[in-house]
Amino acid sequence: MLDDVSLKTLAEGMLADYDHATPGTVFGEGLRLEIDEAWQLQAAVAVLREARGEHVVGYKIGCVFAGNQKEMGLSHPAYGRLWSTEQHATGATLSKAKYSNPSMEAEFAITLSGPVTPGMKTSADLLPVIASIHPVIEIHNLTMRGEAPHGHELLANNAILAGVVWGPPVHQIQDVTTTDLKLIYDGETVDSWDDLTWPDDMISAIGWLAEKLDAQGKSLRAGDRLLTGAWGPPIPMAECSRVEVTSSAFGNVSATFV
């Protein structure tokens, strides 16, 4: 594990890089971390962000599929913290200059109405503590500077999460529902799925997150927001400006990047 001095130095540098939209420069200089050290560094950056007034409003879950994990050199999913300063309502106008290679995923998120404790893994366990589901745009800084596999860099960089644009909540969520999901740039569909099933396709990794947080002395509580995992990779925006995510069952969300 990293000693306190090294951890503090790395965390301060990581946060400064993030604030300047140049995330993870230390990985381009050759830094490689053990997976436990990468989690440790993400947590240390979180302490600095909380000290300056930001607070955690939930978590994202990533790398939920075995193929993604293998590509990243991981044996489990990833998670990152959702920060209060990076949550946006549908229709937001955001600056591309705040991001590094801004790239989007179409995804669903939930808001909890009660705690999720270790051992709660099935739909029967979880549906009673889910208040709503939302279509969301997940914003990423898609910049990896080190050599592959990038799992350690992904984890240390808060799972490359840079913000979320939230669609309106849907509260009628007790029935099994099939939906499509589309990611659209400037009117053109760039990624899509036809037959996603709520809840089983969308909440399978929440139990893993609850157990991971419990091992760190943390927990999932009422009011927490969770991004439940994407089905495709982040798609760079390049010169595009308008982003939409649409779902036939759960509504739409949009944002403009200038």
C-alpha positions, -999 to 999 in steps of 0.1 A, spaced: 0 0 0 11 36 -5 26 54 25 8 85 37 33 110 22 32 93 -13 -6 91 -11 -11 127 -2 13 139 -30 -4 117 -56 -39 127 -45 -31 165 -47 -16 160 -81 -45 140 -94 -70 166 -82 -51 195 -97 -49 176 -130 -87 169 -129 -95 205 -122 -74 215 -152 -91 189 -175 -58 171 -179 -66 140 -158 -40 114 -147 -8 129 -160 12 109 -135 2 77 -153 17 91 -185 49 94 -165 50 57 -158 30 53 -125 15 18 -121 -5 9 -90 -18 -23 -75 -56 -25 -76 -58 -19 -38 -35 12 -42 -58 25 -69 -88 23 -47 -68 39 -19 -59 68 -42 -95 74 -54 -105 76 -17 -77 101 -9 -88 124 -37 -123 121 -23 -111 134 10 -96 164 -7 -128 171 -26 -149 168 6 -126 192 24 -133 219 -2 -170 215 2 -181 189 -24 -200 159 -12 -208 124 -25 -244 120 -37 -240 84 -49 -219 61 -71 -215 48 -106 -209 12 -113 -188 3 -143 -172 -28 -159 -202 -49 -150 -194 -74 -178 -166 -100 -177 -153 -89 -211 -149 -53 -199 -132 -64 -167 -107 -86 -186 -98 -58 -210 -91 -36 -180 -71 -62 -161 -98 -65 -134 -116 -94 -118 -146 -74 -106 -166 -43 -115 -155 -7 -108 -171 21 -90 -167 59 -88 -182 86 -67 -209 109 -79 -200 145 -68 -225 171 -59 -209 197 -82 -212 174 -113 -249 166 -114 -270 184 -141 -306 185 -151 -318 176 -186 -315 205 -210 -282 216 -195 -256 235 -215 -221 225 -206 -186 235 -217 -164 210 -236 -134 228 -223 -141 214 -188 -135 178 -200 -107 158 -216 -119 140 -247 -156 143 -235 -173 110 -242 -208 98 -233 -227 67 -224 -264 61 -224 -274 45 -192 -301 42 -165 -297 53 -129 -318 48 -98 -325 68 -66 -327 48 -34 -356 51 -9 -339 29 17 -305 13 26 -289 -15 6 -270 -38 29 -246 -67 21 -265 -97 9 -292 -78 -9 -286 -89 -45 -319 -101 -61 -347 -80 -76 -369 -91 -47 -344 -76 -23 -337 -44 -42 -370 -32 -57 -385 -23 -23 -357 2 -17 -356 18 -52 -377 50 -54 -372 58 -91 -354 51 -123 -339 78 -146 -324 79 -181 -290 96 -179 -261 108 -199 -229 97 -182 -200 121 -190 -165 107 -191 -130 121 -194 -119 94 -219 -82 99 -215 -59 70 -205 -22 79 -203 -5 47 -191 1 14 -207 -27 -12 -209 -43 -28 -190 -58 4 -176 -78 -9 -146 -56 7 -120 -58 41 -138 -95 38 -143 -101 32 -105 -77 59 -94 -94 84 -117 -128 79 -102 -138 54 -130 -132 84 -154 -165 98 -144 -169 135 -150 -206 142 -145 -241 131 -151 -271 146 -169 -303 134 -153 -337 128 -170 -369 130 -151 -377 102 -125 -400 74 -133 -417 60 -102 -438 31 -116 -410 5 -114 -425 -26 -99 -434 -44 -131 -409 -62 -154 -405 -38 -184 -386 -41 -217 -372 -10 -233 -349 2 -260 -321 27 -253 -303 51 -277 -274 74 -276 -278 102 -302 -253 128 -313 -266 158 -333 -296 137 -344 -276 106 -354 -278 74 -333 -243 63 -324 -251 34 -300 -284 15 -293 -299 -15 -277 -334 -29 -285 -344 -53 -257 -332 -43 -222 -352 -56 -193 -360 -38 -161 -350 -47 -134 -328 -77 -141 -306 -61 -168 -300 -30 -148 -294 -37 -111 -273 -69 -111 -241 -52 -97 -257 -32 -69 -252 -61 -44 -215 -61 -53 -212 -23 -46 -230 -27 -13 -205 -53 -2 -175 -34 -15 -186 -2 4 -193 -22 36 -158 -35 36 -146 1 36 -169 12 64 -194 29 40 -230 21 30 -257 28 5 -285 49 20 -318 64 12 -314 93 -13 -282 79 -28 -281 79 -66 -266 50 -85 -256 46 -121 -261 9 -126 -238 1 -155 -236 7 -192 -239 -18 -221 -214 -1 -244 -182 20 -242 -180 58 -239 -184 74 -273 -162 105 -279 -182 135 -290 -155 149 -313 -171 179 -330 -207 171 -321 -226 193 -296 -261 179 -290 -264 147 -269 -297 128 -264 -305 96 -246 -339 81 -253 -358 51 -238 -392 40 -249 -401 30 -214 -383 54 -191 -381 87 -210 -354 110 -225 -326 133 -214 -305 158 -234 -276 182 -231 -257 206 -253 -219 209 -252 -204 242 -265 
